[in-house]
Amino acid sequence: MTTFSSTNILEINHLSVEYASASGAVRALNDVSIVLERGQILGLAGESGSGKTTLGHAVSRLLRPPALITAGEVLYYPAADVSHTTRHETVQPERKAGQPIDVLKLGARELRAVRWSTLAIVFQSAMNALNPELTIETQVTDVIKAHDPSLDARQRRERAVELIRMVGISADRLKSYPHQLSGGMRQRAIIAIALALNPDLIIMDE
């Protein structure tokens, strides 16, 4: 394990992911190690199928079968020793002072507390990521409501307006459904949702 450093926000150490197939396991990631410092922007370039999306989904614990993480750890270093609040309770992943959180070892409640408020992801396919039956406003405010129940409906609406304007979309488009937006606007709407809770880290799967 890498020695603790207050300048780091994320460490991926020796991460490997396999996909099960009829002909045997297919290795998608092989012993990947990355260190991301706080405030740093890191870009990964590679051809289609090289594992970029798999890496992003592994870090955010969104992989589904037949994908399987076979080795490694994903360490998140909080800026301060603060707890995360869910709708019903406060959840604090257990750790000693000064130590990181291993995202791959979090339980369901702890993982829910970390997602969006600490770690957010912008998915590659914006149309598939957005619910076609809900307006953009509903999808933005639902994330805020689920993770910050202290805000009332008016405050959630104000935050949604702030976010949608931040990504260059007129506030009146909050009433639109995903199919009424262009592909670029849908992508920016997803970015607005990712920014809703001021996360420490955002993964952009472009």
N, C-alpha and C positions, 0 to 999 in steps of 0.2 A: 504494500500500500504506500502511496506517495505521502511524504511527511506533510503535515498540515501547514498551509500557507494562507494568510488572511487575504492575499491578493487574488487567490483563485476563487472562482464561483462554481466551476464544474470540472470534474476529472473523470474521464472514461478510461478505465484500466483493463487492458487485455480482454476486451469484449468480443465474444463470438456468438453468432446466430446461425442456426440451421433451419432449413425447411424440409419437412418429411415429404417424400414422394414415393411412387410405386417402385422406382428403381433404386431407392436408398436416399439417405440424407444428402441435401445439397447445401454446402457451406456458403452463406450469403455474406457474413462478416467473419474475418479471421484475425483474431488477436489485435483488435483495434484499440489504440490508446491515444487520447487527446486531452490536452489541458487548456481550459478556457479561463482567462483572467477576467476579473470584474471590470466592466466597462469596455471589454474587447469585442470586436466583431470578427467572427471567423466564418469564412466561406469554404465549402467543400465542392470541388468540381469533379465530375466524372460522367462517363457515358451512361445512357439508360441501362438499368439493370446492374449497376455497379455497387448498389447497396446504400445509397444516400437516404432513401425513404426508410429502409429497414433500420438504419442507424437512428434516425429521428424518432421512429416509433418505439424502438427499444429503449431509448433514453427516457421517453415519456410514458413507458409501460403501456403502450397501445397495441403491441403485437398480439395477434390471435393465431390459434392453430391453423395450419400446420407449422407455424413458426415457433422456434424454441430457443431461448437464450441458454447456451450450453456452458458459458464461462464468462468471467469478468465481473466488474462492479462499476456502478455509476454513482459518483459521490457529489453531492451538492453541499456547498458551504454557505450557510445563511449569513447575511450581513450582520445579524445580531441574534441573540438567543430569545427569539420571540415565538409565541404560539400561533397556530392557525385556527381560525374560527369557522365552524360549519354551522348549518342551520340550527342544530340542536345542542351542540356542545363544543368545547374547546379541546383540540387534539394536539398533543405535543409529542412528536416522535422521540423515543427514548435515546439519549446520547449523553456522554460526558461533556462538560464545558470545553469548547474549543474544537470539538470533533464534528466531522461532516455527517450528513444523512446519506445512507446508502439507499438510493431510490429503489433498487431492485429487491430490497428486503422489507419495504413498507407494507403494512397490512392495508386492507381495503379502506378503513376509515382514515388512516394516515395519508394514504395516497390521494384520497378525495380532498383532504385539506391542503395538500401541496399543489395539486393541479389548479391551473388558472391563476391562483393567488401568488404562486411562486414560479411555476413552470407552465408556460402556455405554448401551444403549437398552432401554426398556420398551415392547414392542409393543402396538398397539391391541387386537388380538385375542388374548387370553391363551390360548384353547384351541388356536388355530392355531400359536402360538409354542411351546407345550409339545409334546414328543413323547408321543403317547398310549400308546406301548408301553413307556415307561420310568417308573419311580417318580420322585417329586419329589426324593428323596434322590440318586438316580443322576444326575439332570439338574443338581443343584446341585454335586455333587462332581466331575462330569465337567469343568465349567468351571474349577474350582479345579485339578484335576489337569493340565489342558491348559496352564494359564498359570502355575502355581506348582508345578513338579514336586518342589520341596524338601520338600513336606508329604507325610507318609505317610498311609495309609488311615485310621488313628485320628484324626489331626489334621484330615483332610478331613471326617470324620464330625462331629467336634466343631464345626468351623466351620459345617457345614450346620445343626446344631442351634441354634447361636447366631443364625444368619441367619433361620431360619424363626420362631424366637421373637421376633426383633426386629420382624418384620412382623405379629405378633399371631396366629400359628398354632401350635397345640400340636405339640410335637416328634414325637409319635406319628404325625402325618399325613405325615411324610417317607416312610413306607412306602406311601402312597396313590398311585394313578395319577391323572392329571389328571381323568378322567371321574368320579372319586369325590369331587371337590372342587366347591364352588359356584363360580360365576363370579367372585365377589369374592375367594375364596381362591386361585383360579388366578392372578388379577391380582397378588395379594400374593406368590405364589410366584415370579412373574416378577420382581417388585421385589427379592426376596431374591437371585435369581440375578444381577441387575444390581449388587447391592451386594457380591457375593462377594469381589471383589478390591480393594475400597475405591477405586473409580475417582475421578478428579478431576471428571468431568463425567457427568451422567446425563440423557439425553433421555427425557422421558415423553410417549409418543404416546397421548393419551387421546381 
